[in-house]
């Protein structure tokens, strides 16, 4: 299962996420659930870099993708739009493939 934790501040602004695991929906290279999650997370990072002009702190390894922003960066309107759009997409995948994907909000 892919477990995604989305980090928010007390105002609900997203300032990072950590995704770990593989969905197990299909064999490696054919797993549309893993691919969908990966595309959303990587597109969010690209959006932060290319649209918002922010270079987030990231960690990428097999079955792991993490992204962290400062609270100041997370407070920017364009960052909020990028991160909320990512969350909407992740929640939609979870709604359809809940046996393979878990999305949890964590207030820090």
Secondary structure, DSSP 8 states (H G I E B T S, - for coil): -EEEEEEE-TT--EEEEEEES---SSSTT--HHHHHHHHHHHHHHHHHHHTS----EEEEETTEEEEE--HHHHTSHHHHHHHHHHHHHHHHHHHH-TTTEEEEEEE-
